[in-house]
Amino acid sequence: MAVAYGIVREKDDGEYAQMLERQRDREMQATLAGPEQPVPAKEFDWAGWAQRGLGQPLPDEFLENWVEDGQYWFVGYPKADVGVEIPFAPGRIAKTSTDTEPVNENPGFVGPQACRECHADKFDSFIHTAHFHTSRPASAETVHGSFAEGRNEMLTQEPNVTFDMIRRDEELLQRVDFYGWQFEVPMQIAFGSAKMGESYLYWHGDQLYQHNVTYLTGGDCWVNSPGFVDGDAAYARPIPSRCVECHTTYADFRKERNHFTPGSMIFGVSCERCHGPARDHVSFHRANPESQEAIAITNPQDLTRQQQLDICGQCHSGTAPRKTTPFAFRPGDRVSDHFEMTKAYLDENSVHTSNQLNRLSHSKCFQESEMTCADCHNPHQLERGNMGLFSQRCLQCHDVTQCGMSGQIGERIVDNCVDCHLPLRDTDKLRFETKDGKLFPPLRDHHVRIDEEASDLFMKLLNAPPSAVK
């Protein structure tokens, strides 16, 4: 038997080594801080200690334990109902990865800048789209939430647990105050286009983890990340390959569950996810600039309808588990060869998506036509919120006189088909917990239909005075 951190239990060799390492950390921290332990948080030299790989020491009255099943440290406070989960030891900080060499050969992804050489017009418009911005390095320029004093704090229902979003030089961090003990986690990657919000990731070695705090666009505020419990400080949620695959163009996947080569990541869902890896295409056309034939690249317009739909279905068909290795899908493949497309994963709205392709497949206009996603969405243009433009695409197949509301709406009917026939709906699968209760942001349902509830709401807003519409 061995005693460590106030908890008595059997320890295998690995845990015992961790215990000794943890004790050495404490000795080092005590030496650095001197006899005035613990250092008050407001006086703590965060940057100086971070250079040594250390954070604020954990006071003796706190409880700590390594959770083998989840591969994280749990930190608790006596009689508290909430806790901390972190993959790095209390009193340390997330470590920089030394795994800089990829373990897998890049299958030919080169990134969108290489495409710009010949396709500048499409590149210059595409960089404004949600796909392009669905992942990016986190910086003061790319993160939408405010770091200004008074707007950078997230409170919880537990008054002893708070979060501050801070900027130190060029680094962005989330600082947690848990019953007086504080620790920092760097905000290194932003996931999400900020249409609804954006979450943040950080590296601990070659492992990717999600932050506890997310930015919610609709409220212009900081909230608990989707599915996180208000009052906890959870920084040990791993980001598996399925998440990275739908938020990036490519990343070298080292091993389960969340190990990647940091420098390999090509941010955003860009050109090559629809056209295929472009290395051979770029090499050929750099050597043969006069050639007008597209070599070693896929034009989705040359594919069948189902093949085009399957390109979008990689990420817009729900949270189907994979069958093959990450980033193995190529334009022209069947999505069902790469992902387990069972019905259990298809029809429910979830935290990331309203499962657009599957919901669309229930629509009569989809079933009785050859339409694809690109008939309504131009993947090279930012068209978000342009109801008139989307309505014009509806009217390429539908006559306004066929709509039962045309008499009531009149000429304005051409301005917005969307809110009546593709209604916004909230779902219990998308929940943000806050100190004031739960938030359920609505998702656009792509099941095209006559929806009386949505039509009634549309008419109410249409006829309301401007001052009454929020």
C-alpha positions, 0 to 999 in steps of 0.5 A: 500500500502507498499513501498519496494525495490524501487517498489510500489505495493500491498503486501499480508501477505507473501510478507510483511513478506518477506519485513520485513525479507529483511529489517532486513537483510539489518540492520544486514549487515550494522551493520556487515560491519560498516559505509564503506558500500558497502564493495569493492568486492575484500575486502569482507570477503566471508567465514566469511559472509557466516557463517552468511548466508549473502553475499555482500549487494545489493547497493541502486541503484540496483532494486530488486523484488520478482517474484511470478510466478517463485518463485525467486528474480529478480535483475536489474541495471538501463538501463541494458538489462540483469538481475539476477534471484536467489531463495534466497534474494539478500544479502543472500546465498543459505541456507542449508536444514534442511529437513533431514528426507525422507518423502517417504519410500525408495522402496529398493534402496541400491546403487552400493557399496552393489552390489560390495560385490558379483559382484566386476568384473562388479562393477570395470568396470561399475564405468568407464561408462557414466551412473555411472558418470552422477551425482556425488557430485561436488569436485575438483576431480570430476569437469572437468573444471579448477579453475586455474586463467586465465582459471576459468572465463566466460565472456559475451557479456555484459562487466559488467557481468562476472562469476568466478569459484573459490575454497575456501578450499574444496568448489567450487563456481560460483561467479557472478559480475553483474555491480559491485555487486557480489554474490556466489553460491555453486557448489554441484552436477555435472550432466552429464558424461562430454562426451559433458559437465557437468552442476552443481546444488545447494541446497537452502533448500530442493530445487535443482537449476541449475547453470548459467555456464556449462563446455563444454568438446569439447572446454575445456571451461566454457559456459552458460548452455543450453538454458540460455541467455548470459549476464543474471545471472540465478540461479533460474532454478528448477531441477524437478523430471524428470531430477533427475530420469534420472541422479540418481539411487534414490532420495526421492521426497518431492513435486513439483517442485524441492523439494528432501531430500538431503541425500537420493540421490544415485548418478549415474544411477547404477545397480538397474535402470536396475536390480531393487531395490536390498535390498531384494536381498542383504539381502537374499544373505548376509544371504545365501552366498552359494546360486547360484540362484539370488533371488529378482532381475531382469536379463534383459536377462530373459525379452522380447525384448520390456521389455529390450528396455523399461528399456533403454527407461526410459531415452533414449526416449526423454523428455516424461512427467511422469504418475506415481510417480518418480522412480516407473518404475521397470525392466519388466514394460512397459515404456508407463505405466509410461511416456506419450510416445506421438510422439510429444516428440519422434523424435526431438533431444533435449538438453539432448539426441538424443532420441536414442531408438526412432531414432533407431526404424526407422532403417531397421536393427532394424525393421527386427531383434530382436536387443536391445540396449545391442547388441551394447552397453555393459552396464558394460563397458566403450566403448566410442569412440571405433569405431572398437569395435562397427563396429565389432558388426555391422558386426555380421549381415552385410557383408562388401561386402554389403557396397557400399563404400567397393571398395573405402575404402578397408580393412579399412572399418571394422574399422568404420561403425559408422560415415557413418551410424550413423552420428553426427548431430547438432540441434537447440534444443541443443544450448550454448550461448557464448560471441562469438556467439552460439555453437551447439555441434553434437549428435550421431543420432541412426537412422541407414541408408545410409547417403550420407552427412556423407559418403562424409565427412567420405571419405574426412577425410579418404583421407586427410593428417594427418596434415589436420585432426583436 
